[in-house]
Amino acid sequence: MGNVSNLFKKKHKNISALAAHDKLEGGAVMVDVREYDEYKVGHVAGAKNLPIGELHRAGQILDKDLELLVICQHGSKSAKAAKTLRAQGYKAVNVAGGTSAWSSFGLPMSK
């Protein structure tokens, strides 16, 4: 039965907004996968913008040696993006709840 239950586990690796904030202070990189117009309205302070449709450019922007914290507005696009980045060899995790969760904790945002 243990093997069967493994089939139903989420394939996304998630991290809470608070844990992501701690990891940022430890050198991880925040990657916002929303479109530029969404990003410029408000994003995590210091986040790099790499829209989900442009993940093929990751090698030009991101370092495979660093942990990537992938974020969007609510967490579903970023979960898919994190999975794609992991398949490309990056250490990527999804920030559960996205910028909505981030800002609800009063964590630093920029425009």
N, C-alpha and C positions, 0 to 999 in steps of 0.2 A: 504494500500500500504506500510506502514511503516514496517509491519511484513515481507512482501515479500522482501523488500530491505535488511533486516537483514540476509536473507538466502544467500546473495551474498557477505557478508562481509568476509574478510580474517579471518581465524581461528588462524593465527599466530600473536603473539604479538611481535612487532619489536621495536627496539631502534636504533638511529643513532650511528655511531662510536663516534662522539663527545660527545653525551649524555652518552654513555657507559663509556667513559674515565672519565667523571665527577662522575659517579656512582662508578667506581673502587676506586676513591679517597675517596668515602664515605663508603667503606667497602664491596661493592659487589665483587663477585668472577667471574673471566673470565674462561670459560671452552671451550677449543678448542677440537672439535669433529673430527678433521682430524686424519688420520693414523699417527703413530709415525714418519715415514720417511718424511711426509709432514710437520709435526710440527717442526721437528728439522732443517728444512731448514730456517724457520723463523716464529716466533709466537709473539703474544702480550706479552710484558714483564710481567712476573708473572703469566701467564695463566697456568691452570692445563690442562693436556692432558688426555682426556677420549674419545677414538675413538668411533664413533657412534655405531659400532658393539659391544661395551662393555658397553653400558648404563645400563645393568643389574647389573654392579658393582658400580653404583652410590652411593648406601648406604654405601659402604666401603670408599668412597673418599669425598663425598659432604655432606654439612650440610644443612638440610631442613630449617633452620632458616635464612639462608643468601640468598640474591638475586643472582641468577646466570645469567650471561651474556654469552650466548652461541654463539660461533663463528666458522666459517669454512673459506674457501678461498673466496667464493662469497656470501654465505648466504642461499643457498637452503638446504644443509644438516643440517645446524645448525637450520633452521626453523623447520624441522622435529624432530630434537633432542630436541629442546626446548618444543615442543608439547608433546613429549614422557615423558620428565622430569616433565612437569606440571601434566600429568596424574598420575605420581608417587608421587605427592604431593609437588614438588619443586616449588619455585618462580623463574621461568625461562623465560627469554626473548631472542629473537633472535637479534644479531647484524646485522642489514641490511647492505648488501654489503661486509660483512666478513672482512678478513684481507686485502683484496684489498682496501676497503674503508678506513680502519684503517690507512694503510701505506700511502695512498694518502693524508691524512691530516697531515702526518709527526709525527704521534703519536708513542710512544716508542715500538720498536720491539726488540726481542732477538733471538739468535741462540743457 
